[in-house]
Every structure is written in structure tokens, then in C-alpha cells.
Amino acid sequence: MTTAIHDNTVPDEIVRKLRGVIRRARLVTALRGALATLAVAGACVLAIMAVDYWVVIFSDAVRWAMSLAAVGATVLGGLWFIARPLAGGRSLAGSAMVIEQHHPQLQERLSSTIELLTCTDAPALRGSDELIAALARQAVGDAQDLSPAREISFRGAVRPMMVVAGLLAVLIGLLAVWPDQAGRLLWRALLANVSRVSATSLKVIRIDGADLKAWRRDGIDYVMLAGRRLQVELAVSDPAVSEARLRKSAMAGGPENVFGMARLPDAADGSRRFSMTCPPAAGSFRFRLGAGDALTRYYRVRVVAQPAVSGIDVRLEYPAYIPRGCETAEDVPGDIAAVAGSTATITIRAAAPPASGELLVDGRAHSGRPVAGPGGASAYEYRIALAKGLRARWSARLTDEYGFTSAPAEHAIEALPDKPPRVALTVPTGGRLRLKPTDRLPIVCSIADDFGPASAALQIEVDGRTLPPMPLATAPPRTPAASVEGTGVLDLAAMDMKGARQITFRVVAEDALPPARGGPGRGLSEPCVIDIDAGAATFADQVVQAAKKRLDDILQAALKDLRKSREDSAPLRRMVPKNKDLSKSVITRIDRLRGHLSSAEGSLRDAIDANAAGAFEGFSDRLAAVADGHVSKALGLAGQIKIIDDPKGRAAAADEADFQVDRSINLVNEMLKDLGPASDKAKRRLGPGDLPRGAREARTGAGPMMTDLSAATRAKLGISPADWARLPGKLRDQILQAARTDGPAEYRELIRRYFRELARRGAGGDDGGRKP
């Protein structure tokens, strides 16, 4: 002991006892703090469960906030009740003083001994070693009687233990009484992320829809096409639930749209069933189902556009015998038809890059090669040979990465046969003629072929004897599929007639179809028979005679209408000045007069058309002068009689109308008298060299040869009969040619402008009035 005193050390008996008391005190402090912290955690959990019970919370953010708040409170409780008390350690002297407070009989010997032995003061200040040693011996004896269990008890942990037990009893009681609901509330309070915890009372029976595919990757549950409807069915085992909801939001989150689900009949096991058909999908979304306070997890649906064909381009490569090369058409409807032996290159442009594309011809797939479309768009190119006899249906099928295919759209594809030429004899138009054996007959024919004829000739038989074919000149077609015109002159005097009495001819045309493909194709016109008669009129005489007859018939019809008009215009001239108001009989005469004048004007216009080829020189101008300057004016004056209020004005109009009618009758009579000399002049003017041209211009008119630009064609070009009659012969020929070939719209517009200008300039010309 002396050594211990001299070494300023506390006896081991005292140190062991005091350290035992310190350990027990720390254990009690830790236990009390742990129970207090557990009580805080339990209170937080019960508080969250209570809030979740009374308030239905669907927001994950709110739930995470509640859970994090509970965790924070628990951590703070642990710091306050455990870490803070244990942070400050107890010394031996302090522990001795705590013990001496409970044991006054120790007279502070333990604490005094520890202080004196651990003091670093000088011996003179500390005191005698013998006295300290005596005090230490007494303290050792006191320490031997100490017990840490008696000094530090666990009574300080009883209160927090009772709080924890109470909270635990409440929780156990809730789980015992309401196991499903309390268990669900407990799981929510502990795990917070409700969207990943399926409520045991909810069961998703069906998630279905048109074009819905399960994906199960990239965080996506399903993939569906835009515009389709999603159908969901839910079963709820809780009989207290009377309604269910579908909560839908954007794929990235955000506000939820809540839709009430329709109630279905209960299932056989008594569970409640609910169904919902979502609106047409416009964009990707997620949804979850709720009933009562239970929620399913999120189901994520990606919405994609259906693969679609944005355009179809076709390039046709014709067989070598057709001099067309390649033809390309963009944005075609889809039907393809070309001559057999062609090759069609079909380019399918996709609205969005597909995973694959194929062409189906009558169900058989054809692979293509990917190409770049306009602007870098995705496209597939396919080559299809149009073999002879091909007649099928084709469609494009584009498939995306999800397996969705483009909507089926079938189109026709057909290999057309190369049709033989179609030949029509346009001059002469009749099937039978009577000509002199020395006459010359102009031949004009129209040959239509798919790709233009290769040749045209006349097949001639003289009294059944076949002569060598006579080639016809053909002009190249203006468009690849347009008809061409063949011309020639059949010179009877140059033929080997040998007393022949009858000649039969027809036009034969051949196309360029090679023999290997079954060609060439041949087309024949209707036969034309020529009866040989030395006493027959010449062909030129027949042409002019037919024109004269038609013009004479038309003028006679016009003259008849004008004479009937005179029967009303002359009485009106006398009756109108005598009557202040127009009587019913006067009005009837006016209407009858206008009807006859209108019919006469129409006949004169027909006469202008009949002479449009210029067979009778000067007649077109004279006819136009009568129609425009007299008949038309009389028609207008007759109409004014009914609307003029002034009696003098009405009388003047009636007098002028009668004059114009009388003048028209005289002019038509003069033309009828001049028709004979004009026809003789036309016969002399129409020489053999003019026959093909004259016949071509006259091929649709009266008689065997007369023709003209039809009224419908003139209307399309904006040409009046009077204007047509005033045109020079050369310009008229050019317009006839343009009308036959259906010239471009720009040319037709120029013609319209030309005749509008003629009309404007002629407005101030001859008014057809009386000569002074």
C-alpha cells in the first residue's frame, strides 16, 4: 500500500468497484435512450398510419415526405436520448461522489482518497503520507462493501419501456382487429413508395386493347398504336369498396387525370369487378388503379404511330422495241399498268423509319432494298417484271421494331397487251364512191396505236385482183399515245386498170411489236369501194357540189324563217304607233317574231360553219354581216319594243326591226343567186394538188367530203362563227391542226385573246343600219 501511495495511484479495489458502477450506469443510460428512441419511432409510425387512414394520399412526394420526417424524428431522438448522455464520460472521482450522496456514512472517504492520491501538488501542501495511507485503507474497506447493481438500478428505463410497450400494444391491437387494413397502412408507412406495392385486395384481371403488345423492357409494360383504346378490368376483394378509379398521367409524371371505372357484376367469389375503356391514346402514358385507399403499381404504356406509306413513286422501263426509255411518276395512287415486257420499279416511302419493308404481289413477298427518299426519308425500292398475262394485286407492308405493320392498301398491277393499231378512214368518209377512171382521190386516215404505228399502206384490189400495197405518208405523233395521220393520193390514171369496173381499198397499219412477242400487230380500216364510171363527176366537182347543196339548204332555211319574220315585223310597224299600251296580240306577234329571227340567225351561223373551209370565197364575210349586222340587230330591237315605255321609242324600234328583216331577206336572196357562180369558181380553184388539203379540211361536213371546225371545238377556243369566217385561210389551217391535236392550254389561251381583241376592235364597225 505504501508503494501505491508513493506512486500516487488509487488502490485496485476502489478502481474496480467504481468502474463497475460506471459501466452499469452507461448500460442503463443506453437502454433508456434506446427505448425512448424506439418510442419516438413507434409514435411516428402510428401518426403516419393515422394520417394515411383518415386522408387518402396518392402522391408519392407526400408519402416520401412523411416517411422522411419520421426517419428524421427517429434520428434526432437517438441523438438526444443515446448519443448526448453517452458523449460525456464519468470520472472515478465523480462516480465516487455520486455513490457518497446515497451513502452519507462513507463521509466522503472514497472521493477524498481519489483526490489526494491523484493530486499533483507538493507533499507539503497535500499532507502527510501516513494520514493519506490510513484514509486509503478505510476507503478500500468501504469499497469492498459496494455493489454496482445496488448502486445503479434499471428503474430509470421502466418509463420509456412502458411507453414502447403501450405503442406496441396499440399496433398489435390494430393488426389483430384489422389485419389487412392495418398491415397495408404499416407497409405504406415503412416503405413509402406506394406505386411499387400492390394492395393485396386489388387484382388486375385484364389489360387489353386493339393492337396492344406486351413489351416488358426499357421500363415499359405495353406498346400500343396511337388512336387505339386501352381496356382495363379490376377485381377488388374488399366488399366495402363500391367504386374504383383509373389514374392516368404522362409517362414522365405530372398531374393525374382520374377516371371512374364502370361497375360490372360481381365475380363468383364475391369480389367487386370494375372496367374502364380509356379514350383514344394520343401519347405515351402511365396509369394505376385505385379502389378505396388501395393502389396498384404504375403500368407504363408507350404509344407509337402505326407504320404508314407516305408516298409511292413508280418508274417504268419499256421494252427495247418501244422508243420511250423510262417514265417516272411520283405520288401515284398505286395502280400500275404497262405493256407486257416492261419493268416497274416501285419506291415505297415510309412516314417513319420502319424496321423492315416488303412488297406483296398476290400474297407473295418480294424483298426490296432500302433507299433514301426525298429529304433523306426512309424508302424501299422493288423491281417487278410485268410478264405477259400478269394481272394481280399488290400492297406494301412496313413493319416497325414492335411488330406493328402498316394498314393494308391493295393496288392493281397489270401487264397490258400491245394492242394492234386502230385505223379509221377519214377521207373519203363514204363507203362507196363513183369516180372517173382518170380521177385522183385524196386519202386521209387516222391511225391510233399504243406506241405509234411503224408503217401504213393502202391495200388495193381491182376487180378482185390484188395490187402491190401503196405506202402512205405518216406524221410523227405529238404525244407518245396520240393518233397519227396518214395521207396519200390514189391516182386512178396511173394504175393498171385494164377495163376495171370496181376498185376496193382499205388502209392497213402495223406496229413495232417484234415477232418474238407475237408481232407485228396489224389494223385495218373499213373498206371503201370505187365504182369506175367515165361519165361520173370529178372528185373535186363532187366536193364542191356537196358544199353548195349544204349551203343552199341552210340559206333556204334561213330565208324561210326571215320571210315568216316579215309577216310579223311589217304589221308591228303599223300597229305599235297606234296603241299606247301593248295589247296581248301585239306581245304575241313580238314573241313570234323573236322566235323566227333566232332560228334564222342560227341557220346563218350554221352556214358560216359550212363554209369555214373557204370553199366559196367571200361568202363567210357576207354571212357574218347578215347575221351580226342585221338579223341579230333585228332580234334585239324586237325585244326592246316590249320594254320601252315611250310610244315614240317603241315605234322607232318596230320600224327599224322591220327594215333589218327586209334587208336580211334581200341579202340572203343575193347570196342564193351568187351561189352558182361561186361554186364554178371553187371548182376551178380546187386543183389536183389541193385535193388532199381540201379533203382533210372538209372530212366531217356534208356530202362525201365537207368538213369544218366543229361548234364544240370553236366554243372551247372561244371563236365565234363570224370571227372564224373572217380568218385568213392559212391561219385557219393552223387552228384546225391545233384543234385536231388538242394543243396546249397556252396556245388555246392565245387564240381566245386574239378573238377577244377582234371583237373589241369590231365594236365600232358596221352597225348594219340604213345607208344615208
LOTIDO-552209 format. One record per residue (C-alpha): y, x, z; residue in three letters. Coordinates in steps of 0.02 Angstrom, whole numbers, padded with zeros to 5 digits, always signed. Each point is the difference from the previous one (the first is absolute). Layout:
N
YXZALA/...
//
This chain:
772
+00000+00000+00000MET/+00115+00144+00039THR/-00023+00067-00172THR/+00042-00169-00072ALA/+00157-00007+00103ILE/+00052+00172-00049HIS/-00034-00043-00183ASP/+00109-00158+00018ASN/-00143-00112-00061THR/-00043-00175+00055VAL/-00175-00015+00076PRO/-00132-00064-00122ASP/-00047-00144+00114GLU/+00176-00072-00014ILE/+00013+00033-00189VAL/-00166-00087-00038ARG/+00044-00154+00102LYS/+00175-00017-00073LEU/-00058+00026-00181ARG/-00133-00134+00025GLY/+00137-00118+00057VAL/+00105+00045-00155ILE/-00144-00031-00122ARG/-00037-00168+00079ARG/+00183-00050-00008ALA/+00009+00044-00187ARG/-00159-00097-00033LEU/+00070-00154+00087VAL/+00164+00019-00096THR/-00090+00015-00167ALA/-00110-00151+00037LEU/+00146-00106+00053ARG/+00101+00052-00155GLY/-00146-00035-00117ALA/-00024-00173+00072LEU/+00186-00035-00014ALA/+00001+00059-00181THR/-00152-00106-00038LEU/+00089-00148+00078ALA/+00149+00029-00115VAL/-00115+00008-00152ALA/-00092-00157+00052GLY/+00162-00093+00028ALA/+00062+00052-00172CYS/-00162-00057-00083VAL/+00006-00168+00088LEU/+00183-00018-00046ALA/-00039+00033-00185ILE/-00144-00122+00006MET/+00113-00131+00078ALA/+00135+00025-00133VAL/-00134-00004-00137ASP/-00070-00159+00075TYR/+00163-00094+00008TRP/+00078+00071-00160VAL/-00098+00019-00164VAL/+00050+00171-00066ILE/-00043+00046-00181PHE/+00112+00150-00019SER/-00088+00167+00019ASP/+00166+00080+00046ALA/+00021-00113+00151VAL/-00178+00031+00056ARG/+00017+00188-00016TRP/+00162-00008+00098ALA/-00085-00097+00140MET/-00148+00119+00003SER/+00111+00153-00001LEU/+00106-00073+00139ALA/-00157-00025+00106ALA/-00056+00178-00033VAL/+00173+00064+00044GLY/+00002-00096+00164ALA/-00172+00068+00044THR/+00053+00179-00036VAL/+00156-00019+00105LEU/-00103-00072+00142GLY/-00119+00148-00007GLY/+00145+00122+00005LEU/+00081-00091+00145TRP/-00153-00034+00106PHE/-00108+00153-00038ILE/+00094+00142-00078ALA/+00157-00012+00107ARG/-00089-00001+00174PRO/-00120+00139-00050LEU/+00137+00109-00077ALA/+00066+00055+00171GLY/-00136+00103+00092GLY/-00018+00001+00192ARG/+00011+00162+00103SER/-00107+00042+00153LEU/+00149-00016+00115ALA/+00048-00167-00073GLY/-00177-00066+00017SER/-00004+00061+00182ALA/+00162-00089+00038MET/-00068-00164-00075VAL/-00156+00016+00111ILE/+00105+00040+00157GLU/+00102-00160-00030GLN/-00160-00099+00027HIS/-00059+00111+00146HIS/+00142+00037+00124PRO/-00122+00086+00119GLN/-00010+00147-00118LEU/+00178+00042+00051GLN/+00035+00073-00172GLU/-00116+00148+00030ARG/-00073-00007-00177LEU/+00167+00002-00089SER/+00074+00130+00119SER/-00148+00116-00022THR/+00012-00011-00190ILE/+00188+00031+00002GLU/-00012+00149+00118LEU/-00144+00081-00092LEU/+00079-00023-00171THR/+00174+00051+00059CYS/+00071+00159-00077THR/+00129+00031+00136ASP/+00003+00162+00103ALA/-00116+00006+00151PRO/+00149+00001+00117ALA/+00058-00166-00070LEU/-00173-00079-00020ARG/-00060+00032+00179GLY/-00145+00082+00088SER/-00162+00015-00095ASP/-00098-00038+00158GLU/+00087-00167+00020LEU/-00026-00042-00185ILE/-00184+00046+00015ALA/-00020-00114+00150ALA/+00086-00141-00095LEU/-00115+00030-00149ALA/-00155-00011+00108ARG/+00056-00168+00066GLN/+00039-00060-00179ALA/-00172+00051-00061VAL/-00076-00104+00136GLY/+00107-00148-00049ASP/-00046+00020-00184ALA/-00185-00004+00038GLN/+00022-00176+00066ASP/+00088-00061-00161LEU/-00093-00108-00134SER/+00081-00025-00176PRO/-00085-00169-00015ALA/+00081-00060+00160ARG/+00168+00072-00041GLU/+00011-00068-00182ILE/-00080-00170-00033SER/-00017-00103-00161PHE/+00093-00147+00073ARG/+00150+00045-00111GLY/-00104-00042-00156ALA/-00053-00171+00061VAL/+00154-00093-00060ARG/-00002+00063-00180PRO/-00188-00025+00001MET/+00025-00181+00049MET/+00128-00023-00140VAL/-00119+00075-00127VAL/-00141-00107+00066ALA/+00108-00156-00014GLY/+00050+00038-00178LEU/-00180+00039-00044LEU/-00056-00163+00080ALA/+00128-00096-00103VAL/-00059+00084-00160LEU/-00184-00029+00041ILE/+00038-00180+00044GLY/+00087-00026-00168LEU/-00145+00078-00093LEU/-00122-00107+00096ALA/+00091-00164-00028VAL/+00061+00030-00179TRP/-00108+00141-00067PRO/+00046-00016-00185ASP/+00185-00028+00020GLN/+00025+00122+00144ALA/-00106+00132-00087GLY/+00101-00020-00160ARG/+00162+00015+00098LEU/-00066+00155+00089LEU/-00050+00084-00163TRP/+00168-00038-00075ARG/+00091+00070+00151ALA/-00104+00160-00006LEU/-00009+00029-00189LEU/+00164-00078-00057ALA/-00037+00009-00190ASN/-00060-00179-00020VAL/-00014+00012-00190SER/-00153+00109+00021ARG/-00085-00108+00131VAL/-00088-00154-00068SER/-00003-00145+00121ALA/-00178-00048+00038THR/+00041-00184-00020SER/+00061+00022-00180LEU/-00118+00023-00147LYS/+00058+00021-00179VAL/-00124-00103-00101ILE/+00064+00032-00175ARG/+00132+00100-00092ILE/-00013-00045-00183ASP/+00101-00035-00156GLY/-00001+00011-00189ALA/-00012+00181-00058ASP/-00010+00066+00179LEU/-00092+00164+00023LYS/-00048+00087+00162ALA/+00072+00176-00004TRP/-00030+00076+00174ARG/+00092+00163-00034ARG/+00173+00073+00014ASP/+00033-00118+00144GLY/-00019-00150-00117ILE/-00123-00140+00032ASP/+00018-00099-00161TYR/+00079+00010-00173VAL/+00052-00153-00098MET/+00099-00043-00156LEU/+00179-00056+00007ALA/+00020-00188-00007GLY/-00170-00036+00076ARG/-00025-00094+00163ARG/-00088+00067+00153LEU/-00113-00120+00097GLN/-00039+00032+00184VAL/-00114-00096+00120GLU/-00003+00027+00189LEU/-00115-00061+00139ALA/+00058-00011+00183VAL/-00129-00017+00137SER/+00128-00054+00131ASP/-00002-00192+00002PRO/+00175-00004+00074ALA/+00076+00070-00161VAL/+00069-00136-00113SER/+00095+00102-00128GLU/-00007+00168-00087ALA/+00127+00103-00096ARG/+00002+00130-00137LEU/+00132+00133+00028ARG/+00049+00090-00161LYS/+00117+00146-00025SER/+00035+00138-00125ALA/-00123+00143-00010MET/+00124+00120+00082ALA/+00035-00121+00142GLY/+00153-00103+00040GLY/+00026-00183+00045PRO/-00152-00111-00005GLU/-00008-00166-00090ASN/-00103-00123+00100VAL/-00105-00131-00090PHE/-00094-00139+00087GLY/-00184-00008-00047MET/-00083-00165-00046ALA/-00127-00070+00122ARG/-00175-00021-00068LEU/-00145-00097+00075PRO/-00077+00090+00149ASP/-00152+00110-00029ALA/-00174-00046+00060ALA/+00021+00112+00154ASP/+00159-00092+00049GLY/+00122+00137-00052SER/+00165-00051-00076ARG/+00023+00042-00185ARG/+00164+00031-00090PHE/+00040+00042-00181SER/+00150+00066-00096MET/+00038+00026-00185THR/+00143+00122-00016CYS/+00140-00018-00130PRO/-00020+00099-00161PRO/+00009+00186+00041ALA/+00153+00090-00065ALA/-00017+00167+00091GLY/-00116+00095+00116SER/-00009-00072+00176PHE/-00094+00001+00164ARG/-00051-00147+00107PHE/-00083-00043+00163ARG/-00064-00162+00072LEU/+00047-00074+00168GLY/-00060-00146+00103ALA/+00071-00033+00172GLY/+00045+00173+00067ASP/-00139+00090-00095ALA/+00029+00104-00155LEU/-00112+00086-00125THR/+00034+00171-00070ARG/+00108+00026-00152TYR/-00082-00023-00170TYR/+00090+00095-00138ARG/+00001-00067-00178VAL/+00065+00100-00148ARG/+00067-00108-00142VAL/-00004+00075-00174VAL/+00048-00061-00173ALA/-00140-00051-00116GLN/-00026+00124-00142PRO/+00087-00070-00152ALA/+00025+00040-00183VAL/+00185+00025-00033SER/-00015+00016-00188GLY/-00117+00022-00148ILE/+00037+00114-00147ASP/-00108+00004-00156VAL/-00008+00130-00139ARG/-00098-00047-00156LEU/-00071+00131-00116GLU/-00048-00078-00166TYR/-00142+00057-00114PRO/+00040+00139-00122ALA/+00009-00117-00151TYR/+00147-00094+00078ILE/+00160+00102-00020PRO/+00078-00053+00163ARG/-00039+00140+00121GLY/+00022-00057+00181CYS/+00091-00150+00069GLU/+00055-00008+00181THR/+00049-00154+00098ALA/+00062+00000+00179GLU/-00015-00138+00129ASP/-00117-00104-00105VAL/-00073-00162+00069PRO/-00174+00077-00013GLY/-00088-00080-00148ASP/-00049+00131-00129ILE/-00051-00034-00178ALA/-00010+00129-00139ALA/-00098+00030-00157VAL/-00178+00060+00026ALA/-00013+00189+00004GLY/+00160+00021+00101SER/+00009+00085+00169THR/+00100-00078+00140ALA/+00070+00111+00137THR/+00040-00112+00148ILE/+00114+00068+00136THR/-00003-00097+00164ILE/+00151+00033+00109ARG/-00025-00029+00187ALA/+00132-00068+00117ALA/-00058+00124+00135ALA/-00114+00152-00012PRO/-00179-00069+00008PRO/-00153+00095+00057ALA/-00090-00039-00163SER/+00015-00103-00158GLY/-00121-00062-00130GLU/-00001-00109-00154LEU/-00127-00140-00015LEU/-00051-00062-00172VAL/-00113-00152+00017ASP/-00045+00063+00174GLY/-00043+00177-00054ARG/+00106+00134+00082ALA/+00089+00133-00101HIS/+00068+00152+00088SER/+00171+00064-00043GLY/+00107+00149+00038ARG/+00151-00001+00116PRO/+00165+00027-00089VAL/+00182-00001+00052ALA/+00091-00158-00045GLY/+00187-00024-00021PRO/+00095+00075+00146GLY/-00157+00085+00065GLY/-00088-00165+00036ALA/-00188+00001+00017SER/-00094-00056-00156ALA/-00174+00005-00076TYR/-00037+00021-00184GLU/-00153-00070-00089TYR/-00057+00016-00181ARG/-00097-00144-00075ILE/-00073+00005-00176ALA/+00018-00169-00087LEU/-00168-00004-00086ALA/-00036-00132-00131LYS/-00042-00166+00080GLY/+00078+00042+00169LEU/+00061-00157+00087ARG/+00009+00018+00188ALA/+00103-00022+00158ARG/+00072+00148+00093TRP/+00086+00024+00166SER/+00066+00142+00106ALA/-00064+00028+00177ARG/+00103+00111+00116LEU/-00072+00043+00171THR/+00096+00073+00148ASP/-00063+00106+00145GLU/-00044-00154+00103TYR/-00110-00074-00135GLY/+00121-00136-00054PHE/+00001-00034-00187THR/+00133-00069-00116SER/-00001-00184-00043ALA/-00111-00033-00151PRO/+00094-00036-00161ALA/-00103-00013-00157GLU/+00064+00034-00174HIS/-00077-00014-00172ALA/-00048+00150-00106ILE/-00058-00029-00177GLU/-00041+00101-00155ALA/+00072-00096-00146LEU/-00079+00006-00172PRO/+00102+00073-00140ASP/+00034-00160-00096LYS/+00005+00003-00190PRO/+00168-00024-00086PRO/+00068-00176-00021ARG/+00075-00028-00172VAL/+00115-00141-00053ALA/+00065-00020-00177LEU/+00184-00046+00014THR/+00050+00011-00183VAL/-00056-00101-00090PRO/-00024-00133+00133THR/-00100-00124-00103GLY/-00185+00018-00026GLY/+00015-00035-00186ARG/+00126+00049-00135LEU/+00021-00027-00187ARG/+00074+00152-00089LEU/+00021+00073-00173LYS/-00122+00140-00046PRO/+00149+00118-00015THR/+00082-00044+00167ASP/+00027+00111+00151ARG/-00046-00069+00172LEU/+00076+00078+00157PRO/-00125+00022+00142ILE/+00058+00005+00182VAL/-00124-00004+00143CYS/+00006+00019+00188SER/-00135+00110+00078ILE/-00025-00002+00188ALA/-00116+00124+00084ASP/-00025+00064+00177ASP/+00056+00175-00047PHE/+00066-00017-00177GLY/-00101-00016-00161PRO/-00059+00153-00093ALA/+00011-00074-00175SER/+00031-00161-00097ALA/-00048-00049-00177ALA/-00022-00148-00115LEU/-00175-00060-00044GLN/+00014-00078-00174ILE/-00124-00103-00097GLU/+00032-00056-00179VAL/-00113-00146-00045ASP/-00125+00063+00130GLY/+00011+00180-00060ARG/+00052+00123+00137THR/+00137+00124-00043LEU/+00036+00163+00091PRO/+00102-00030+00160PRO/+00187+00019-00016MET/+00081+00093+00148PRO/+00148-00082+00087LEU/+00145+00094+00076ALA/+00011-00021+00190THR/+00145+00043+00112ALA/-00038+00084+00168PRO/+00006-00120+00147PRO/+00155+00004+00108ARG/-00107-00014+00157THR/-00182+00053+00022PRO/-00065-00179+00003ALA/+00124-00079-00122ALA/-00054-00070-00166SER/+00042+00093-00157VAL/+00051-00066-00170GLU/-00092+00039-00160GLY/+00086-00021-00167THR/-00044+00016-00182GLY/+00019-00080-00170VAL/-00146-00074-00097LEU/+00044+00036-00181ASP/-00108-00119-00101LEU/+00052+00079-00165ALA/-00068+00169+00054ALA/-00169-00069+00051MET/-00158-00008-00105ASP/+00006-00188-00024MET/-00108-00021-00159LYS/+00034-00184-00017GLY/-00015-00032+00184ALA/+00040-00173+00062ARG/+00002+00027+00189GLN/+00041+00143+00119ILE/-00049-00002+00184THR/+00070+00129+00120PHE/+00008+00033+00185ARG/+00067+00139+00111VAL/-00126+00109+00091VAL/+00055+00117+00141ALA/-00099+00131+00095GLU/+00033+00083+00168ASP/-00037+00178+00057ALA/-00154-00039+00107LEU/-00124+00140-00040PRO/-00174-00042-00067PRO/-00079+00073+00157ALA/+00081-00142+00098ARG/-00049-00133-00127GLY/+00155+00013-00108GLY/+00102-00019-00098PRO/+00053-00176+00041GLY/+00046-00107-00150ARG/+00112-00151-00014GLY/+00023-00118-00148LEU/+00137-00120-00044SER/-00029-00174-00068GLU/-00032+00006-00188PRO/+00135-00045-00124CYS/-00048-00071-00172VAL/+00108+00026-00156ILE/-00030-00114-00147ASP/+00049+00087-00162ILE/+00105-00113-00111ASP/+00105+00065-00143ALA/+00112-00151+00013GLY/+00034+00019+00186ALA/+00171+00042+00065ALA/+00032+00175+00059THR/-00017+00039+00183PHE/+00188+00029+00010ALA/+00032-00170-00079ASP/-00117-00081+00125GLN/+00089+00083+00146VAL/+00172-00056-00060VAL/-00062-00173-00049GLN/-00074-00027+00174ALA/+00163+00056+00078ALA/+00099-00115-00112LYS/-00110-00150+00041LYS/+00014+00028+00186ARG/+00187+00023-00007LEU/+00020-00153-00111ASP/-00104-00106+00121ASP/+00105+00056+00147ILE/+00165-00031-00088LEU/-00058-00172-00056GLN/-00043-00042+00181ALA/+00172+00061+00057ALA/+00086-00099-00138LEU/-00095-00157+00052LYS/+00060+00017+00180ASP/+00179+00035-00057LEU/+00003-00157-00109ARG/-00062-00102+00148LYS/+00137+00079+00103SER/+00128-00054-00132ARG/-00058-00180+00023GLU/+00065+00010+00179ASP/+00146+00122-00015SER/+00090-00101-00134ALA/-00001-00165+00099PRO/+00050+00092+00160LEU/+00151+00070-00091ARG/+00059-00179-00029ARG/-00058-00079+00164MET/+00060+00124+00131VAL/+00190-00016-00034PRO/-00012-00191+00012LYS/-00079-00006+00173ASN/+00088+00054+00159LYS/-00166+00012+00091ASP/-00165+00051-00078LEU/-00117-00146-00020SER/-00188+00011+00024LYS/-00030-00005-00187SER/+00122+00145-00027VAL/-00088+00104+00133ILE/-00167-00039-00083THR/+00067+00062-00168ARG/+00067+00159+00082ILE/-00169+00038+00079ASP/-00091-00034-00164ARG/+00124+00110-00093LEU/-00029+00143+00121ARG/-00189-00017-00019GLY/+00007+00013-00190HIS/+00122+00147+00007LEU/-00111+00092+00124SER/-00152-00024-00113SER/+00101+00060-00152ALA/+00058+00154+00093GLU/-00180+00041+00047GLY/-00054-00014-00181SER/+00139+00116-00055LEU/-00053+00127+00131ARG/-00178-00011-00066ASP/+00068+00031-00175ALA/+00087+00157+00063ILE/-00166+00057+00073ASP/-00090-00038-00163ALA/+00120+00112-00098ASN/+00005+00137+00131ALA/-00095+00118-00116ALA/+00144-00015-00123GLY/-00096-00079-00142ALA/+00154-00102-00053PHE/+00151+00111+00007GLU/+00153-00075+00086GLY/-00088-00158+00058PHE/-00015+00055+00181SER/+00189+00020+00015ASP/+00030-00169-00082ARG/-00126-00085+00113LEU/+00077+00080+00155ALA/+00173-00057-00056ALA/-00057-00180-00016VAL/-00097-00001+00164ALA/+00131+00090+00105ASP/+00162-00052-00086GLY/-00033-00181-00042HIS/-00156-00083+00074VAL/+00016+00080+00170SER/+00185-00040+00003LYS/-00031-00182-00049ALA/-00130-00012+00139LEU/+00128+00060+00127GLY/+00136-00118-00063LEU/-00119-00149+00011ALA/-00032+00041+00181GLY/+00188+00013+00036GLN/+00029-00177-00063ILE/-00087-00067+00157LYS/+00097+00106+00125ILE/+00178+00000-00072ILE/+00107-00130+00090ASP/+00145+00000-00123ASP/-00035-00121-00145PRO/+00095+00110-00123LYS/-00103+00150+00052GLY/-00162-00098-00022ARG/+00056-00058-00172ALA/+00041+00178-00052ALA/-00171+00060+00060ALA/-00089-00138-00095ALA/+00099+00037-00159ASP/-00038+00187+00011GLU/-00185-00031+00035ALA/-00015-00110-00154ASP/+00085+00133-00104PHE/-00120+00136+00062GLN/-00151-00110-00038VAL/+00064-00035-00176ASP/+00037+00184-00028ARG/-00176+00048+00060SER/-00080-00122-00123ILE/+00097+00076-00145ASN/-00045+00179+00049LEU/-00186-00040+00018VAL/+00001-00086-00169ASN/+00080+00156-00078GLU/-00136+00111+00075MET/-00137-00114-00066LEU/+00077+00015-00175LYS/+00012+00190+00016ASP/-00178+00019+00064LEU/-00076+00006-00176GLY/+00111+00142-00067PRO/-00020+00093+00165ALA/-00190-00007-00015SER/+00008+00068-00180ASP/+00109+00142+00062LYS/-00123+00035+00143ALA/-00145+00011-00123LYS/+00092+00128-00104ARG/+00051+00098+00155ARG/-00175+00006+00075LEU/-00081+00138-00104GLY/-00176+00070+00017PRO/+00060+00138+00117GLY/+00073-00128+00119ASP/-00157-00103+00016LEU/-00077+00085+00153PRO/+00164-00002+00096ARG/+00046-00175-00051GLY/-00172-00066+00039ALA/-00002+00088+00168ARG/+00166-00079+00047GLU/-00062-00170-00061ALA/-00178-00004+00068ARG/+00016-00144+00125THR/+00112-00122-00091GLY/-00027-00145-00117ALA/-00112+00014-00150GLY/-00115+00148-00022PRO/+00123+00137+00046MET/+00163-00057+00080MET/+00040+00067+00172THR/+00140+00025+00121ASP/+00038+00063+00172LEU/-00062-00143+00109SER/+00121-00105+00101ALA/-00086+00056+00161ALA/+00024+00183-00045THR/+00182-00031-00046ARG/+00028-00086+00166ALA/-00076+00149+00090LYS/+00119+00115-00093LEU/+00148-00116+00025GLY/+00029-00028-00187ILE/+00067-00166-00064SER/-00054-00064-00173PRO/+00178+00021-00066ALA/+00010+00180+00061ASP/-00171+00038-00074TRP/+00056-00065-00168ALA/+00155+00111-00002ARG/-00100+00162+00031LEU/-00017+00127-00141PRO/-00174+00011-00073GLY/-00032+00177+00065LYS/+00046-00042+00179LEU/-00105-00157-00011ARG/-00150+00105-00053ASP/+00022+00115+00150GLN/+00009-00147+00120ILE/-00155-00077-00077LEU/-00093+00163+00027GLN/+00060+00010+00181ALA/-00053-00180+00031ALA/-00174+00032-00070ARG/-00027+00151+00113THR/+00085-00078+00151ASP/+00125+00140+00017GLY/+00065+00066+00165PRO/+00111-00106+00111ALA/+00148+00117-00028GLU/-00007-00032-00188TYR/-00009-00188+00025ARG/+00151+00009+00117GLU/+00100+00094-00133LEU/-00040-00138-00123ILE/+00060-00133+00122ARG/+00164+00094+00027ARG/+00024+00017-00188TYR/-00014-00186-00030PHE/+00109-00043+00150ARG/+00134+00109-00077GLU/-00022-00089-00168LEU/+00022-00167+00088ALA/+00157+00060+00089ARG/+00079+00064-00159ARG/-00045-00157-00095GLY/+00079-00117+00126ALA/+00165+00003-00090GLY/-00072-00015-00175GLY/-00024-00149-00114ASP/+00013-00160+00102ASP/-00064-00109-00136GLY/+00155-00109-00002GLY/+00089-00080-00146ARG/+00082+00115-00124LYS/+00187-00023-00001PRO/
//
